[in-house]
């Protein structure tokens, strides 16, 4: 049996697990963004960890943080910079009240990244996946949690390393005002995720060749681990979902863990969290930090913490990246827009959303379901969002609007340029 300690953050009941979700209830609705960038040399080979370290060392007004003497990121006033498993450079902004603030923070990061990369003879890509280098030739950065993931994920699917080492995306973080509001936003964002993913498809290349897939990144996520990826629950895809914070918690309790962290080290385990709460792991009992770690190792299309994380967009250029928080702001921060989108999606069954998730990585907007083109759903979605945005914010949607009005994704623009 584990040895009981006097740690104040020990989890003694399931009710404690709900606290993180209820702590996210806020009156002020802000938005945050996370943007992963891929760096390559002049021959489009993926930059190495050692090269990326030199790039990070060139940043100004950021404080470094390390693990076992290895530089893994930077801390700044507007947000933090971290490294993903394949040395993708990710900027995570703090929550902001306006799109202008997000844009200023993101532009400052991209400017410093571009300038520092140039000094190392590296370039920054705006695509959702490495176009040439494959995971076998990309070393995992020296971070203990990624070693645990590298050991665990191959037991669940054939190609999880594509996701970990080759891909890059954009995530938007949204606030909620109540438990009901959180579930409504979670449900709607999940239903929209394959459609929005199609709109931002931007990774048709792999190994330097066309793949026949418009989003290599989205396709990679289909082959990671169905215990922790996808739609969370079919219930959330229904027109009127009966779901709660408790249901989300119960779902996560049954998901196998990958590791816990103690003393700066990651300790592998494949037991589920409920078993961990009951029996512990060796001499360790479950803590609130373990629960937070477990939440971060759950990878659905949209994720719940003390905010809602919408995770399903390919990496883009600056203008298209800024259209992502604009799109979601126009939809999820307007009750009228949410209701209109729910009505738009009412015709689709739970099975239809699963079909869209499987098909849109390949076809993007050029897919029809129940006699409806995804490209037409995209146009309607942009129109709804634009209608609710302020006049000041509407311009952020223009790059996306210009594409979907033609029935195109960024991948289509690239493919058409080859004709």
ROKOLLUM-731462 format. One line per field, with one value per residue (C-alpha): residue number from 1; residue in three letters; x, y, z negated. Coordinates in steps of 0.05 Angstrom, whole numbers. Layout:
REM ROKOLLUM-731462
zalo <- [NUM|...] $
drenro <- [ALA|...] $
X <- [X|...] $
Y <- [Y|...] $
Z <- [Z|...] $
REM end
This chain:
REM ROKOLLUM-731462
zalo <- [1|2|3|4|5|6|7|8|9|10|11|12|13|14|15|16|17|18|19|20|21|22|23|24|25|26|27|28|29|30|31|32|33|34|35|36|37|38|39|40|41|42|43|44|45|46|47|48|49|50|51|52|53|54|55|56|57|58|59|60|61|62|63|64|65|66|67|68|69|70|71|72|73|74|75|76|77|78|79|80|81|82|83|84|85|86|87|88|89|90|91|92|93|94|95|96|97|98|99|100|101|102|103|104|105|106|107|108|109|110|111|112|113|114|115|116|117|118|119|120|121|122|123|124|125|126|127|128|129|130|131|132|133|134|135|136|137|138|139|140|141|142|143|144|145|146|147|148|149|150|151|152|153|154|155|156|157|158|159|160|161|162|163|164|165|166|167|168|169|170|171|172|173|174|175|176|177|178|179|180|181|182|183|184|185|186|187|188|189|190|191|192|193|194|195|196|197|198|199|200|201|202|203|204|205|206|207|208|209|210|211|212|213|214|215|216|217|218|219|220|221|222|223|224|225|226|227|228|229|230|231|232|233|234|235|236|237|238|239|240|241|242|243|244|245|246|247|248|249|250|251|252|253|254|255|256|257|258|259|260|261|262|263|264|265|266|267|268|269|270|271|272|273|274|275|276|277|278|279|280|281|282|283|284|285|286|287|288|289|290|291|292|293|294|295|296|297|298|299|300|301|302|303|304|305|306|307|308|309|310|311|312|313|314|315|316|317|318|319|320|321|322|323|324|325|326|327|328|329|330|331|332|333|334|335|336|337|338|339|340|341|342|343|344|345|346|347|348|349|350|351|352|353|354|355|356|357|358|359|360|361|362|363|364|365|366|367|368|369|370|371|372|373|374|375|376|377|378|379|380|381|382|383|384|385|386|387|388|389|390|391|392|393|394|395|396|397|398|399|400|401|402|403|404|405|406|407|408|409|410|411|412|413|414|415|416|417|418|419] $
drenro <- [UNK|UNK|UNK|UNK|UNK|UNK|UNK|UNK|UNK|UNK|UNK|UNK|UNK|UNK|UNK|UNK|UNK|UNK|UNK|UNK|UNK|UNK|UNK|UNK|UNK|UNK|UNK|UNK|UNK|UNK|UNK|UNK|UNK|UNK|UNK|UNK|UNK|UNK|UNK|UNK|UNK|UNK|UNK|UNK|UNK|UNK|UNK|UNK|UNK|UNK|UNK|UNK|UNK|UNK|UNK|UNK|UNK|UNK|UNK|UNK|UNK|UNK|UNK|UNK|UNK|UNK|UNK|UNK|UNK|UNK|UNK|UNK|UNK|UNK|UNK|UNK|UNK|UNK|UNK|UNK|UNK|UNK|UNK|UNK|UNK|UNK|UNK|UNK|UNK|UNK|UNK|UNK|UNK|UNK|UNK|UNK|UNK|UNK|UNK|UNK|UNK|UNK|UNK|UNK|UNK|UNK|UNK|UNK|UNK|UNK|UNK|UNK|UNK|UNK|UNK|UNK|UNK|UNK|UNK|UNK|UNK|UNK|UNK|UNK|UNK|UNK|UNK|UNK|UNK|UNK|UNK|UNK|UNK|UNK|UNK|UNK|UNK|UNK|UNK|UNK|UNK|UNK|UNK|UNK|UNK|UNK|UNK|UNK|UNK|UNK|UNK|UNK|UNK|UNK|UNK|UNK|UNK|UNK|UNK|UNK|UNK|UNK|UNK|UNK|UNK|UNK|UNK|UNK|UNK|UNK|UNK|UNK|UNK|UNK|UNK|UNK|UNK|UNK|UNK|UNK|UNK|UNK|UNK|UNK|UNK|UNK|UNK|UNK|UNK|UNK|UNK|UNK|UNK|UNK|UNK|UNK|UNK|UNK|UNK|UNK|UNK|UNK|UNK|UNK|UNK|UNK|UNK|UNK|UNK|UNK|UNK|UNK|UNK|UNK|UNK|UNK|UNK|UNK|UNK|UNK|UNK|UNK|UNK|UNK|UNK|UNK|UNK|UNK|UNK|UNK|UNK|UNK|UNK|UNK|UNK|UNK|UNK|UNK|UNK|UNK|UNK|UNK|UNK|UNK|UNK|UNK|UNK|UNK|UNK|UNK|UNK|UNK|UNK|UNK|UNK|UNK|UNK|UNK|UNK|UNK|UNK|UNK|UNK|UNK|UNK|UNK|UNK|UNK|UNK|UNK|UNK|UNK|UNK|UNK|UNK|UNK|UNK|UNK|UNK|UNK|UNK|UNK|UNK|UNK|UNK|UNK|UNK|UNK|UNK|UNK|UNK|UNK|UNK|UNK|UNK|UNK|UNK|UNK|UNK|UNK|UNK|UNK|UNK|UNK|UNK|UNK|UNK|UNK|UNK|UNK|UNK|UNK|UNK|UNK|UNK|UNK|UNK|UNK|UNK|UNK|UNK|UNK|UNK|UNK|UNK|UNK|UNK|UNK|UNK|UNK|UNK|UNK|UNK|UNK|UNK|UNK|UNK|UNK|UNK|UNK|UNK|UNK|UNK|UNK|UNK|UNK|UNK|UNK|UNK|UNK|UNK|UNK|UNK|UNK|UNK|UNK|UNK|UNK|UNK|UNK|UNK|UNK|UNK|UNK|UNK|UNK|UNK|UNK|UNK|UNK|UNK|UNK|UNK|UNK|UNK|UNK|UNK|UNK|UNK|UNK|UNK|UNK|UNK|UNK|UNK|UNK|UNK|UNK|UNK|UNK|UNK|UNK|UNK|UNK|UNK|UNK|UNK|UNK|UNK|UNK|UNK|UNK|UNK|UNK|UNK|UNK|UNK|UNK|UNK|UNK|UNK|UNK|UNK|UNK|UNK|UNK|UNK|UNK|UNK] $
X <- [0|23|49|2|34|11|11|-47|-62|-76|-140|-185|-251|-276|-309|-239|-228|-285|-254|-211|-273|-314|-254|-258|-327|-315|-355|-302|-294|-223|-186|-117|-78|-24|15|67|119|165|237|277|345|355|341|276|304|275|319|351|341|412|396|330|365|409|346|315|379|370|304|303|260|245|269|295|272|308|301|365|406|371|337|263|230|224|177|153|103|54|62|110|150|159|186|142|170|199|229|168|170|104|81|26|-5|-36|-111|-129|-193|-185|-162|-115|-77|-71|-46|7|33|35|68|122|136|138|184|234|229|241|300|334|322|352|416|421|407|339|270|202|146|72|49|16|70|142|142|205|233|196|193|248|297|272|299|253|276|308|245|225|150|163|205|146|99|149|149|73|38|65|27|-38|-31|15|40|34|103|78|35|90|148|123|62|45|-21|-59|-101|-152|-171|-242|-273|-342|-392|-424|-424|-481|-444|-382|-418|-455|-389|-353|-408|-413|-338|-332|-386|-353|-282|-279|-309|-262|-203|-222|-224|-153|-123|-52|-6|-11|62|103|172|175|116|42|4|-66|-85|-98|-82|-26|-32|-107|-95|-39|-86|-131|-75|-52|-94|-169|-171|-152|-168|-231|-298|-297|-367|-422|-469|-434|-450|-525|-569|-584|-528|-539|-469|-436|-369|-380|-389|-325|-290|-317|-293|-223|-221|-225|-170|-103|-50|18|60|61|114|154|218|226|221|166|146|111|45|-12|-64|-125|-134|-189|-142|-88|-135|-154|-87|-33|31|85|93|56|-16|-56|-51|-84|-21|-28|-99|-75|-21|-72|-118|-61|-48|-119|-121|-193|-209|-233|-211|-239|-195|-209|-223|-240|-183|-200|-142|-156|-124|-63|-8|-19|12|-1|-64|-97|-76|-111|-174|-179|-193|-237|-279|-289|-301|-357|-390|-378|-384|-453|-513|-550|-493|-487|-561|-557|-498|-534|-592|-545|-517|-584|-590|-528|-527|-474|-448|-443|-394|-351|-352|-331|-273|-249|-258|-240|-165|-163|-215|-219|-277|-288|-331|-406|-447|-523|-521|-488|-418|-370|-349|-421|-422|-356|-386|-446|-403|-359|-421|-450|-386|-375|-446|-434|-363|-354|-338|-268|-257|-288|-223|-190|-238|-223|-167|-210|-272|-234|-214|-280|-319|-281|-290|-215|-170|-97|-78|-121|-85|-19|-44|-74|-8|23|-25] $
Y <- [0|72|111|168|236|303|338|388|374|299|277|243|244|251|317|348|330|376|438|455|458|500|547|564|598|672|734|764|724|726|689|658|627|575|571|518|535|489|509|482|492|518|448|443|392|397|438|399|410|439|489|508|521|573|605|610|639|697|720|785|800|726|685|614|551|485|412|376|431|429|492|475|543|616|656|725|779|765|689|631|594|519|463|405|334|345|414|452|521|538|607|604|672|693|706|772|813|834|805|865|844|773|798|843|787|737|785|802|728|714|774|751|679|698|744|694|636|676|686|610|602|572|588|587|548|566|495|442|389|381|377|335|305|247|227|174|230|277|265|276|334|317|324|267|269|260|198|168|185|155|91|88|112|58|7|42|55|49|119|166|194|230|273|283|301|323|366|437|469|528|524|574|578|601|620|599|632|570|495|496|547|504|442|479|508|442|406|457|463|387|384|439|412|370|427|479|432|426|501|507|446|466|405|365|346|291|265|322|292|303|255|258|284|358|357|309|337|320|252|237|250|194|145|164|134|129|123|197|227|244|268|250|221|209|244|311|304|302|362|369|334|310|319|353|367|302|263|293|274|203|196|218|171|112|137|102|147|155|181|220|270|269|306|332|262|229|159|116|80|54|46|90|149|116|58|108|143|77|42|93|80|50|101|156|178|218|294|353|361|289|305|367|325|273|326|352|282|275|296|303|352|400|396|420|448|513|538|505|487|482|444|424|476|468|519|580|647|706|731|663|648|710|690|629|666|714|657|625|692|708|640|621|689|702|661|679|655|590|577|591|543|489|495|491|425|396|356|314|251|229|181|239|276|214|207|279|269|210|242|316|306|278|319|383|425|380|329|320|291|284|321|381|404|419|481|507|494|533|593|593|588|647|689|675|692|756|780|778|807|882|926|932|857|837|848|790|743|769|721|662|692|702|629|596|641|604|537|533|514|536|467|478|543|508|450|497|534|469|464] $
Z <- [0|13|-46|-66|-69|-95|-27|-26|48|39|75|25|64|135|117|113|186|206|175|235|280|232|221|295|288|303|319|364|428|455|510|513|570|578|642|660|712|753|767|825|858|929|957|918|870|800|752|696|622|618|672|639|573|608|636|567|539|588|559|518|456|442|383|398|363|364|345|324|354|421|447|460|465|447|402|425|406|462|460|457|509|504|546|570|578|648|631|655|624|591|567|514|501|437|440|473|477|550|616|624|561|586|653|620|576|633|681|630|621|696|708|656|680|752|736|690|738|796|756|751|826|811|839|805|839|839|854|810|820|838|915|921|857|826|753|758|772|718|648|588|546|477|436|390|405|479|466|429|487|536|496|486|550|598|557|576|651|711|723|662|676|738|692|640|685|753|742|719|703|674|611|585|512|494|427|401|354|322|325|375|418|416|439|494|520|514|552|607|617|621|675|714|706|770|810|782|789|863|870|843|879|895|898|963|966|933|953|1003|1042|1048|1004|1031|962|950|876|857|787|779|811|762|704|729|714|644|588|589|513|510|579|617|592|517|518|571|523|536|610|599|612|538|501|430|404|344|311|273|338|365|300|303|375|356|296|344|391|381|352|385|327|262|243|179|162|233|262|302|277|328|313|355|299|305|258|217|202|183|135|103|99|112|150|106|50|86|76|126|122|156|197|222|244|282|316|335|364|406|433|459|532|559|614|561|488|421|365|329|400|466|513|587|617|688|736|779|769|814|833|787|822|825|754|729|765|719|653|693|720|652|617|666|654|581|549|579|554|618|662|622|630|705|713|672|720|780|752|730|795|778|736|687|740|790|745|739|815|823|775|817|885|880|869|940|975|933|961|1021|985|985|928|931|997|964|984|927|967|961|886|881|917|872|810|830|845|777|742|783|768|693|691|680|739|711|709|775|814|778|814|884|903|884|917|982|984|964|1011|1066|1033|1018|960|956|981|1042|1057|1056|1098|1149|1154|1181|1239] $
REM end
